[in-house]
């Protein structure tokens, strides 16, 4: 378990990097939903699903799986999931806002 100050600082830097990259991906997904580019939504969700899992953020990874699956359905079947995807992306934003170093340390 990470416990000393240098480990805490390292964890904070990792968390900040993950949060910043996740926000960039969130923004790309939001734009893609509005333009109907569900392939982009799927690709971004897939990447964020994996990075969230690596960090141990299981709920975030699970949410991104839902986004990825809905976007895949839109790509494959022409289904319109825009409203649902907007709800999921709002939830992702809430999750990112709520992330703390303690969340990360609890996963380590």
C-alpha positions in Angstrom: 0.0 0.0 0.0 1.2 3.5 -0.8 1.8 5.3 2.5 4.8 7.6 2.6 4.8 11.2 1.4 6.6 10.5 -1.9 4.2 7.8 -2.7 1.3 10.1 -1.9 2.7 12.8 -4.1 3.3 10.3 -6.9 -0.3 9.1 -6.5 -1.6 12.7 -6.7 0.3 13.3 -9.9 -1.0 10.0 -11.5 -4.5 11.0 -10.4 -4.2 14.5 -11.9 -2.9 13.1 -15.1 -5.7 10.5 -15.3 -8.3 13.2 -14.6 -6.9 15.6 -17.2 -6.8 12.9 -19.9 -10.2 11.7 -18.9 -11.6 15.2 -19.2 -10.1 15.5 -22.7 -11.8 12.2 -23.7 -15.1 13.3 -22.1 -15.0 16.5 -24.2 -14.3 14.5 -27.4 -17.2 12.2 -26.6 -19.5 15.1 -25.9 -18.7 16.7 -29.2 -19.0 13.3 -31.0 -22.5 12.7 -29.5 -23.6 16.1 -30.7 -22.3 15.5 -34.2 -23.5 11.9 -34.4 -20.0 10.5 -34.6 -20.7 7.3 -32.6 -17.5 5.6 -33.8 -15.5 8.4 -32.0 -17.7 7.9 -28.9 -17.0 4.2 -29.0 -13.3 4.6 -29.4 -12.9 7.2 -26.7 -15.1 5.2 -24.3 -13.0 2.1 -25.0 -9.8 3.9 -24.1 -11.2 5.4 -20.9 -12.7 2.1 -19.9 -9.3 0.5 -20.0 -7.4 3.3 -18.2 -10.0 3.5 -15.5 -9.7 -0.2 -14.9 -5.9 0.1 -14.7 -6.4 2.7 -12.0 -8.9 0.5 -10.2 -11.9 2.9 -10.8 -14.3 0.1 -11.4 -17.5 2.1 -11.5 -16.0 4.5 -14.0 -14.8 1.6 -16.1 -18.3 0.0 -15.9 -19.9 3.2 -17.0 -17.6 3.5 -20.0 -18.5 -0.1 -21.0 -22.1 1.0 -21.1 -21.1 4.1 -23.2 -19.0 1.9 -25.5 -21.8 -0.7 -25.9 -24.5 2.0 -26.7 -22.1 3.7 -29.2 -21.4 0.4 -30.8 -25.1 -0.3 -31.2 -25.5 3.2 -32.8 -22.7 2.4 -35.2 -23.8 -1.1 -36.0 -27.6 -0.6 -36.1 -28.1 3.1 -36.6 -29.8 3.3 -33.1 -30.1 6.7 -31.6 -28.6 6.7 -28.1 -27.8 10.4 -27.9 -30.0 11.2 -24.9 -28.7 8.2 -22.9 -25.1 8.9 -23.8 -25.5 12.5 -22.6 -26.8 11.2 -19.2 -23.8 8.8 -19.0 -21.3 11.6 -19.9 -22.8 13.8 -17.2 -22.3 11.0 -14.7 -18.7 10.6 -15.9 -18.1 14.3 -15.2 -19.5 13.9 -11.7 -17.2 10.9 -11.1 -14.2 12.9 -12.3 -15.1 15.8 -10.1 -15.4 13.5 -7.1 -12.1 11.6 -7.5 -9.6 12.0 -4.7 -6.1 10.8 -4.0 -7.7 8.6 -1.3 -9.7 6.8 -4.0 -6.6 6.0 -5.8 -4.6 5.0 -2.7 -7.5 2.7 -1.7 -7.0 0.9 -5.0 -3.2 0.6 -4.7 
